[in-house]
Amino acid sequence: MKRVKVWDIAVRGSHLLFGVLVLAAFLTSEEDDSTPLHTRLGLVLFGVVLFRLVWGFVGSRYARFSEFVRSPREVMAALRQMVKGAPKHFVGHNPVGAVMVVTLLATLVTVTVTGILLSQGPEWSGPLLMSKSFAHGVKEVHEVSAWALPVLIALHVAGVVLSSVLEKQNLIMGMVTGFKSAPTQTPEERPAFVARFAGFLTALVVGLAAVLALWRLMPIGEAEAAVSSPLLSHYEAMARAEDPAFKGFDAARGKTLYFEEHDGKTGKVACATCHTPDATKTGRSPAGKVIDPLAPSAEPTRFTDAAKADKWFDRNCKQVLGRTCTGRERGDFLTYVQTL
C-alpha cells in the first residue's frame, strides 16, 4: 500500500464550508432577528454548492462525478460487500459513499433554491410571482429538506466511520490531508496545472456570479441601508427601552412587516393591502379613499413629524396586527420605506 493524493484543496475546502455554513444556518433559522444573516448564509451556501457541482465536471480525477457515481447494480454489490465486512477498495469514493455525496448535494440544492424562492416570492414581494398555495408548498419543501440535512449528515459520518474500520484507514483524516492509502500499483494523476486552474476559475466564477446576482435581487442587501433621521433616533430610543439587547433596525424585517398578512375583520389584511405592493405609488383605503404614497421618496412629508408618525403607527398597527407596534417594528418599517 502507498499514500496517494486523492482529495484536492477544492474538494476539501468546499467540504469544510458545507459543514460550517449548514451549522451556522441552523443556528440562525429560528429567530426573526437572525433572518437577514440566515439568508446571507444560505446564499453563500448556494454559491459553494454551485462551485462543487461545476468542479464535479472540471475538477481533478477523484472530484469528478464520472469517477465515482456508479450504477445501481454496483452500489448494491458494494453494499453487500460492506455487510460481509470485506469491501472492495476504491481510491476515491466507494459506490455507497457516492450515493450519499449525490444525495447531500441534491438536498443542499433543494434547501438553498427553495430559500431563494421564498425570499423572492410574495412574503418579500420580490420579482417572482407565486400564488400563496405555491409559496406555502415551497416553504414546506424548504423546511423538510432542511431537517433532512442533519439526518443525512449523521448517516454520512456513520458511513465514513464504518468504512474507516473496514478499510483499516482514517478516512476522516484523509479528507483533512487529501491523502488515502491505495494499492502500490495505483497510478497517480499527472499534474495538469493549466487545466486545473482554468477549471477552478470556471467553478469559482459560476458560484460567485450567482451569489452576486442574487444578492442584488434579494432584500438582504437592504439590511443596513437605513437612512438616518430624527424619527429613527426616536424609535431607536424606544426600542432600547423595550429591549436592552436591541442591535439596530433592519430593512428586511421592515419589508416582511409591510407585506405580511394577518387576520382582519373582513379577511386577510397587510400594509400592502391599502398602500399597494409598491409603497411609492398611490394607495386606496377599503372605503375607496385615495392615500398618498407611503415612501418618503415619493411623498417627502411622510414621517417628518414624530407625533403624526406615532399616531399613524398606532392606528394602522391596530388595524393590521391587532396591537400596537413596538419601537423596533416602527424603526424597521421606516428603515424599509426609506430605501424605496
Secondary structure, DSSP 8 states (H G I E B T S, - for coil): -EEEE-S-HHHHHHHHHHHHHHHHHHHTSS-GGGHHHHHHHHHHHHHHHHHHHHHHHHS-GGGSHHHH---HHHHHHHHHHHHTT-----SS--HHHHHHHHHHHHHHHHHHHHHHHHHHSTTTT-S----HHHHHHHHHHHHHHHHHHHHHHHHHHHHHHHHHHHHTS-HHHHHHHSEEEE-TT-------HHHHHHHHHHHHHHHHHHHHHHHHHSGGGGTT-----HHHHHHHHHHHHH-TT-----HHHHHHHHH--EEETTEEE-HHHHH-S-TTS-EE-TT--EE--SSTTT-TTTT--HHHHHHHHHHHHHHHTSS---HHHHHHHHHHHTT-
